[in-house]
Amino acid sequence: MSVAIVARRYARALLELGVEEGKLDRIVTDFETVADAWKTSGELRQALENPLVPGETKRAVVRELADQIGAAPTTQNALLFLVDRHRLRVLPYLARALQDLADGREGVVRAEVTTAVPLPDAYYGRLQARLERLTGKRIVLDRKIDPSLVAGVVTRIGDRIIDGSLRTRLDSLREAILPDA
């Protein structure tokens, strides 16, 4: 079974628990934090994925991590469940799926905005307002920096990409002028 499918199933269950307990936002934040730790710490991944490390040691590591971030009891229990089922590698997918489900429940759409350099907050505010008018939904901007863009902005909303980068315009111009190059 695909990791994304498994993650989505767990995310749906966590969404229901979070709504029932009134702690959905906290659980979403907890999973984002743990998934970030998972992605950035090779030592953590290695310790928790290593079949030679006893299950109880893995549970202790997860409990310690949950305590450090002040995770909700539901988050800690879900993480321990993932340890017991040897499913910790779904963490990044689970965090993303849970965020998507929570956003959908709230009527929020995430837009990834990539620029060559950080732009003023006022620009992001105008962009957010324009995207909200275009989509008719509440937009949350996730900002990213990519110096290879040279200038301009690339915005991704779901499967739609609005590419206003100078790099893309230069590539298009190069193809128009030198089609066989």
N, C-alpha and C positions, 0 to 999 in steps of 0.2 A: 504494500500500500504506500502511496506517495506521502512524503513528509508533509507536504502542503495540506493534503486531505486530513491526515492525522491531526495536524496543528489546528485546522479549522474546526474539527470536532471538539477538541479540548477547548478552543476559544468559545464556541457556542455554550458549552457547559459552564465555563467561567463567567460568561456574560449573564447567564441566568442566575448564577449564584450572586454575582455582584449586584444585580438589580434587586434580587430578593433581600439581600442584606443592606442595601442602600450604600454600598461601598464600591461601586463600579469604577469610578474615577481613580480611586486609590489602587485598586487591583490592576487597572490598566497601567498606571504609573509604575507600580512595583514590577510588573513584567517587562516594561520597557527598560527599567534600570538593570534588572537581572540579565536581560538579553544583551544589553550594552556591555555588561561585565563579561558575559560569555564570549561576545565577539572580540573584545579587546584583550582578554587575558588567555594567552595560550596555556599558561600553567593551570588555570581553572579548568579549561576544556580537557587538558590532558589528564588531570586528576579524576575528573568525573566520567570520562569516557574509557579510561583504562580498565580492562577487565580484571587486572591483577589487584586493583584497589578494592578492598572489601566493601560491601554494600553499606555497612554501618558507618564506615569512614566517610563514604560519599554523603550519607544522610547528615553526618555531623558537619561536613563542609557546607552543605546547603542550608542547614539550620543557622550556622554562623553567618553566612551571607545574608540570609533573611533577617537575622537580628541586626546586622550592621546597617541595613537600609530601612529598618523599622517596618518590615513588610506586614501586611494584614495577615491574620491567621489563615484565611482562605488561600492567600498566595503561598504561604509556607506549606500548607497541606498539599496544594496542587504540585508544588515543586518536589516534595517528598514522594508524591504519587508518581511523578515522572522519573524519579530516581529508581523507584521500585520496579517500574515497567521498562527500564532501560531506554527511555525516550527523551533524554535531555537534549539531544541534538535538534529537537524540534523547537527549542526555545526561541530563536530569532523569528521563526515563522509563526509561532504561537503568539508572540508579542505583537507582530504586525497584524495578524488576523484578528486578534482581540481589539486592537486599536481601530481597525476597519469596521468591525461590527459595532463597537461603541459609537464611532462617528456616524455610521448609518442610522443608528437608533436616535441620535441627536440631530440628524439632518445636516451633518457637517461633511464637507468635501475637502480633502487635503490637496493642496497644490504645491508641487515641488518647484521652487524658483531658483534657478542657477544663474549666477552672474560672475563676471571676471573678477570683480572687486566688491567689497561690501558697499552697499548703497545706503543713503539716508533712510531713516524710518518713515519719513513722510512719503517717499517713493513707494515703499512697500504698502503703506496705508492706501494710497491711490490705486495701486495695482490690485489690492484685495477688494476694494470697493468696485472696481471695474469688473473683476472676475465674478463677483457676487451678482452684479447686474446681468452679466452674460449668462450665468448658469441658473440664476434664480435660487441659489442655495447659499448657505453660510460657508465661507471659505476660511480655511486655516492654512497659512503659508509656512512651508518648511523651507528655510533658506539654506542654500549651498553655494560654495565658492569654487569656481573652476577657472584658473588663470588662462587656460588654453582657449577660452572663448574670445579672447582679445578685448571685446566690448560687447554690449548688448545683454539681452536676457533670454533665457530658455525657460519656458513654463510648461510643466507637465501636470495635467489633471486627468487622473486615471489613464486611459489609453491615448488621450489627445495630447499632442505636443504643439506648442506655439513657439516657434524658433525665430527669435529676432536677434540672433547673435551675428556679430561681424564675421566670425569664422565661417558660418554657413553662407553668408552673402558672398564672401570672397571665393569660397569653393564653387558656388553657382556661377559666378562671373568667370572663374578660371575655366569651367566646363563649357561655357558659352563661347569663350574666345578660343580655347584650345581643346576642341572636343575629343581628339585622339591622344591627348597627353596623359 
